[in-house]
Amino acid sequence: MSVYQYEYRILSSDTDANRRLRLSRLMTMLQEASIAHTTELGMGREKTLDRGLLWIVTLQQARIARLPEYDEPIRLKSWPGKMMHLLFPRYYRIEDKKGNALVEASALWALMDEKTRRVVFPELYGVKIRGVHTGREIPLPVAPRMPQDGEPSAFTVPFSYVDLNGHMNNTRYFDLAEDRMPKTLHTRRLCGVQTEYAREAKEDETILLKSEVTPNAYLLSGEQNGAKLFRLMLTYAPDRD
């Protein structure tokens, strides 16, 4: 199957206080679609997880026309791009019931050795995914810029944020951002996401956070012992007068 797809109706547990799909839940849906399709393509856990190989996201971005709302039926599509040496490009599209694009996204995935915690060459393990071209691909993601101001603050990774890879799951950085941003942004229309994951954070480790608020964006970054951990930028549609 060259393009993976499934239909879903947004549950109350998927949404925030504004009855829109929660950002961390959106990213979880994209993540799970990636795993499901990779399994369908013959590169499931027997080829990776059971052999000590972990799928990780290095970069991702999303263009958001509108976040789905509570009880809304959607269709999620995902497909792989052409492999790039160490990286596996993947694309996503979420449509409403009329086929209109609500969210378009792209990501770069890699494989990490569970013991050494280093990215590996997939061909050494026989992991290969054939890419397809649909004509609906958005550009591949690039790293967002670092925040330029804001007082640093500390955050310690709790048990509930850690996934089966043994580190803070990439989706939880969005909860972290939404919990720390000005409340006025919660009602703004989100139109874009850019993220970079440079290093992993494990349970009970402390991250030094830095943020910046601009008229139409919120930036959050984290580091450990002076080393870059992640960057995240959320962009919003301009407020109307």
Kinemage of the C-alpha trace (Angstrom):
@kinemage 1
@onewidth
@group {chain A} dominant
@subgroup {mainchain}
@vectorlist {calphas} color= white
{ca met a 1} P 0.000 0.000 0.000
{ca ser a 2} L 1.748 3.176 -1.184
{ca val a 3} L -0.477 5.574 0.787
{ca tyr a 4} L -1.781 4.654 4.221
{ca gln a 5} L -5.130 6.052 5.284
{ca tyr a 6} L -7.777 5.652 7.922
{ca glu a 7} L -10.964 7.404 8.964
{ca tyr a 8} L -11.527 8.694 12.471
{ca arg a 9} L -13.999 10.789 14.441
{ca ile a 10} L -12.512 13.249 16.933
{ca leu a 11} L -13.259 12.201 20.531
{ca ser a 12} L -13.747 14.501 23.508
{ca ser a 13} L -10.497 13.163 24.968
{ca asp a 14} L -8.672 14.343 21.823
{ca thr a 15} L -9.612 17.980 22.289
{ca asp a 16} L -8.641 20.988 24.370
{ca ala a 17} L -10.885 23.438 26.221
{ca asn a 18} L -11.757 25.093 22.893
{ca arg a 19} L -13.077 21.766 21.520
{ca arg a 20} L -10.290 21.667 18.936
{ca leu a 21} L -7.904 18.789 18.400
{ca arg a 22} L -5.141 19.114 20.969
{ca leu a 23} L -1.768 19.712 19.345
{ca ser a 24} L -0.047 16.858 21.169
{ca arg a 25} L -2.875 14.542 20.136
{ca leu a 26} L -2.501 15.638 16.505
{ca met a 27} L 1.188 14.738 16.600
{ca thr a 28} L 0.380 11.424 18.267
{ca met a 29} L -1.987 10.582 15.416
{ca leu a 30} L 0.730 11.332 12.858
{ca gln a 31} L 3.209 9.252 14.842
{ca glu a 32} L 0.873 6.260 15.096
{ca ala a 33} L 0.046 6.464 11.377
{ca ser a 34} L 3.779 6.321 10.633
{ca ile a 35} L 4.177 3.192 12.750
{ca ala a 36} L 1.096 1.498 11.302
{ca his a 37} L 2.152 2.140 7.701
{ca thr a 38} L 5.747 1.074 8.326
{ca thr a 39} L 4.377 -2.194 9.696
{ca glu a 40} L 2.185 -2.659 6.614
{ca leu a 41} L 5.282 -2.144 4.458
{ca gly a 42} L 7.056 -5.031 6.178
{ca met a 43} L 9.314 -2.971 8.436
{ca gly a 44} L 7.469 -3.393 11.724
{ca arg a 45} L 8.749 -4.217 15.195
{ca glu a 46} L 10.259 -7.552 14.126
{ca lys a 47} L 12.703 -5.621 11.935
{ca thr a 48} L 13.281 -2.760 14.364
{ca leu a 49} L 12.101 -2.678 17.995
{ca asp a 50} L 12.620 -6.404 18.634
{ca arg a 51} L 16.189 -6.043 17.311
{ca gly a 52} L 17.036 -3.067 19.495
{ca leu a 53} L 16.308 -0.369 16.900
{ca leu a 54} L 14.145 2.604 17.826
{ca trp a 55} L 12.287 4.915 15.442
{ca ile a 56} L 12.881 8.588 16.317
{ca val a 57} L 11.725 11.887 14.791
{ca thr a 58} L 14.462 14.420 14.080
{ca leu a 59} L 12.517 17.228 12.356
{ca gln a 60} L 8.863 17.871 11.599
{ca gln a 61} L 6.595 20.613 10.368
{ca ala a 62} L 2.903 21.119 9.749
{ca arg a 63} L 0.786 23.588 7.820
{ca ile a 64} L -2.594 23.956 9.466
{ca ala a 65} L -5.612 25.360 7.649
{ca arg a 66} L -7.845 24.435 10.574
{ca leu a 67} L -7.604 22.040 13.489
{ca pro a 68} L -10.360 19.403 13.503
{ca glu a 69} L -13.041 19.863 16.134
{ca tyr a 70} L -14.860 17.602 18.565
{ca asp a 71} L -17.028 14.927 16.889
{ca glu a 72} L -15.741 15.829 13.417
{ca pro a 73} L -15.008 12.942 11.009
{ca ile a 74} L -11.591 13.113 9.370
{ca arg a 75} L -9.418 11.057 7.041
{ca leu a 76} L -5.681 10.799 7.760
{ca lys a 77} L -3.261 9.888 4.980
{ca ser a 78} L 0.461 9.168 5.232
{ca trp a 79} L 3.144 8.030 2.819
{ca pro a 80} L 6.955 7.706 2.726
{ca gly a 81} L 9.297 9.807 0.644
{ca lys a 82} L 12.566 8.685 -0.938
{ca met a 83} L 15.120 7.584 1.656
{ca met a 84} L 17.898 10.078 2.347
{ca his a 85} L 20.909 8.045 3.521
{ca leu a 86} L 20.216 7.965 7.294
{ca leu a 87} L 16.799 9.598 7.123
{ca phe a 88} L 13.290 8.459 6.233
{ca pro a 89} L 11.078 11.307 4.957
{ca arg a 90} L 7.358 10.939 5.607
{ca tyr a 91} L 4.370 13.035 4.601
{ca tyr a 92} L 0.893 13.445 6.075
{ca arg a 93} L -2.461 14.913 5.123
{ca ile a 94} L -5.605 15.219 7.238
{ca glu a 95} L -8.814 15.910 5.329
{ca asp a 96} L -12.365 16.810 6.285
{ca lys a 97} L -15.345 14.826 5.005
{ca lys a 98} L -15.292 16.793 1.722
{ca gly a 99} L -11.624 16.020 1.083
{ca asn a 100} L -10.355 19.491 1.970
{ca ala a 101} L -6.908 19.576 3.575
{ca leu a 102} L -7.026 20.556 7.241
{ca val a 103} L -3.422 19.669 8.072
{ca glu a 104} L -0.446 18.951 5.804
{ca ala a 105} L 2.795 17.809 7.407
{ca ser a 106} L 6.218 16.339 6.800
{ca ala a 107} L 8.820 14.712 9.033
{ca leu a 108} L 12.263 13.178 8.962
{ca trp a 109} L 12.624 9.899 10.850
{ca ala a 110} L 15.739 7.910 11.732
{ca leu a 111} L 16.686 4.682 13.493
{ca met a 112} L 18.576 4.755 16.799
{ca asp a 113} L 20.421 1.890 18.484
{ca glu a 114} L 18.713 1.219 21.815
{ca lys a 115} L 21.999 0.522 23.617
{ca thr a 116} L 24.377 3.113 22.145
{ca arg a 117} L 21.622 5.761 21.635
{ca arg a 118} L 23.190 6.641 18.292
{ca val a 119} L 21.608 6.890 14.841
{ca val a 120} L 22.430 3.853 12.689
{ca phe a 121} L 22.732 3.144 8.973
{ca pro a 122} L 19.438 1.392 8.135
{ca glu a 123} L 20.889 -0.644 5.252
{ca leu a 124} L 23.126 -2.478 7.721
{ca tyr a 125} L 19.975 -3.940 9.262
{ca gly a 126} L 18.020 -4.506 6.076
{ca val a 127} L 15.576 -1.702 6.836
{ca lys a 128} L 14.461 -0.089 3.604
{ca ile a 129} L 11.251 1.706 2.678
{ca arg a 130} L 10.414 2.576 -0.891
{ca gly a 131} L 9.275 6.154 -1.294
{ca val a 132} L 6.348 7.349 -3.371
{ca his a 133} L 5.437 10.693 -4.927
{ca thr a 134} L 1.826 11.864 -4.831
{ca gly a 135} L 2.228 15.495 -5.837
{ca arg a 136} L 0.789 16.612 -2.510
{ca glu a 137} L 4.059 16.704 -0.588
{ca ile a 138} L 4.903 19.871 1.298
{ca pro a 139} L 8.589 20.800 1.708
{ca leu a 140} L 10.657 18.780 4.144
{ca pro a 141} L 11.077 20.378 7.572
{ca val a 142} L 13.917 22.657 8.648
{ca ala a 143} L 14.927 23.614 12.172
{ca pro a 144} L 13.215 26.685 13.662
{ca arg a 145} L 15.307 29.524 15.033
{ca met a 146} L 16.237 29.754 18.700
{ca pro a 147} L 14.277 32.021 21.052
{ca gln a 148} L 16.002 35.363 21.520
{ca asp a 149} L 14.715 36.445 24.910
{ca gly a 150} L 12.944 35.221 27.999
{ca glu a 151} L 14.210 34.114 31.383
{ca pro a 152} L 15.330 30.452 31.469
{ca ser a 153} L 13.249 28.050 33.549
{ca ala a 154} L 13.791 24.445 34.615
{ca phe a 155} L 11.589 21.464 33.805
{ca thr a 156} L 12.099 17.925 35.101
{ca val a 157} L 10.824 15.079 32.905
{ca pro a 158} L 8.098 13.085 34.740
{ca phe a 159} L 7.421 9.367 34.329
{ca ser a 160} L 4.190 10.040 32.397
{ca tyr a 161} L 6.099 11.850 29.621
{ca val a 162} L 8.397 8.896 28.866
{ca asp a 163} L 7.575 6.480 26.017
{ca leu a 164} L 8.692 2.955 25.082
{ca asn a 165} L 11.925 4.372 23.649
{ca gly a 166} L 12.904 5.357 27.177
{ca his a 167} L 12.820 9.127 26.655
{ca met a 168} L 10.387 12.036 26.657
{ca asn a 169} L 8.043 11.473 23.742
{ca asn a 170} L 8.197 14.109 21.007
{ca thr a 171} L 4.471 14.832 21.315
{ca arg a 172} L 4.817 15.934 24.941
{ca tyr a 173} L 6.926 18.937 23.970
{ca phe a 174} L 3.715 20.423 22.574
{ca asp a 175} L 1.962 20.015 25.929
{ca leu a 176} L 4.997 21.657 27.507
{ca ala a 177} L 4.718 24.587 25.096
{ca glu a 178} L 0.970 25.071 25.523
{ca asp a 179} L 1.255 24.954 29.317
{ca arg a 180} L 3.866 27.738 29.284
{ca met a 181} L 2.674 30.069 26.542
{ca pro a 182} L 0.547 33.162 27.260
{ca lys a 183} L -3.093 32.194 27.650
{ca thr a 184} L -4.069 34.646 24.916
{ca leu a 185} L -2.486 32.282 22.378
{ca his a 186} L -4.862 29.467 23.328
{ca thr a 187} L -7.684 31.111 21.396
{ca arg a 188} L -5.599 32.175 18.384
{ca arg a 189} L -5.775 30.185 15.140
{ca leu a 190} L -2.690 28.001 14.865
{ca cys a 191} L -1.391 27.837 11.293
{ca gly a 192} L 2.102 26.309 11.492
{ca val a 193} L 4.445 24.091 13.467
{ca gln a 194} L 8.216 23.571 13.208
{ca thr a 195} L 10.232 21.336 15.516
{ca glu a 196} L 13.725 19.926 15.839
{ca tyr a 197} L 14.723 17.143 18.231
{ca ala a 198} L 18.510 17.141 18.621
{ca arg a 199} L 18.962 15.069 21.788
{ca glu a 200} L 16.787 12.963 24.065
{ca ala a 201} L 15.619 13.704 27.595
{ca lys a 202} L 15.033 10.849 30.038
{ca glu a 203} L 12.937 10.496 33.171
{ca asp a 204} L 13.991 12.756 36.057
{ca glu a 205} L 16.410 14.700 33.861
{ca thr a 206} L 16.125 18.478 34.032
{ca ile a 207} L 15.755 20.618 30.908
{ca leu a 208} L 16.590 24.317 30.869
{ca leu a 209} L 13.824 26.012 28.886
{ca lys a 210} L 13.894 29.319 27.046
{ca ser a 211} L 10.941 30.929 25.250
{ca glu a 212} L 10.035 33.917 23.112
{ca val a 213} L 6.689 35.456 22.197
{ca thr a 214} L 6.276 37.491 19.010
{ca pro a 215} L 3.056 38.998 17.623
{ca asn a 216} L 2.322 35.825 15.642
{ca ala a 217} L 4.561 33.094 17.045
{ca tyr a 218} L 5.649 31.256 20.173
{ca leu a 219} L 9.121 29.720 20.373
{ca leu a 220} L 10.386 27.272 22.971
{ca ser a 221} L 13.765 25.572 23.226
{ca gly a 222} L 15.484 23.310 25.710
{ca glu a 223} L 19.045 22.376 26.556
{ca gln a 224} L 20.933 20.158 28.970
{ca asn a 225} L 24.393 21.064 30.237
{ca gly a 226} L 24.751 23.592 27.425
{ca ala a 227} L 23.818 21.089 24.691
{ca lys a 228} L 20.799 21.747 22.442
{ca leu a 229} L 17.916 19.384 23.135
{ca phe a 230} L 14.966 20.668 21.096
{ca arg a 231} L 13.508 23.697 19.336
{ca leu a 232} L 9.849 24.360 18.677
{ca met a 233} L 7.985 27.176 16.948
{ca leu a 234} L 4.216 27.604 16.709
{ca thr a 235} L 2.912 30.262 14.332
{ca tyr a 236} L -0.515 31.873 14.461
{ca ala a 237} L -2.718 33.722 12.005
{ca pro a 238} L -2.625 37.500 12.561
{ca asp a 239} L -5.299 38.883 14.840
{ca arg a 240} L -8.065 40.764 13.059
{ca asp a 241} L -8.811 44.293 14.128
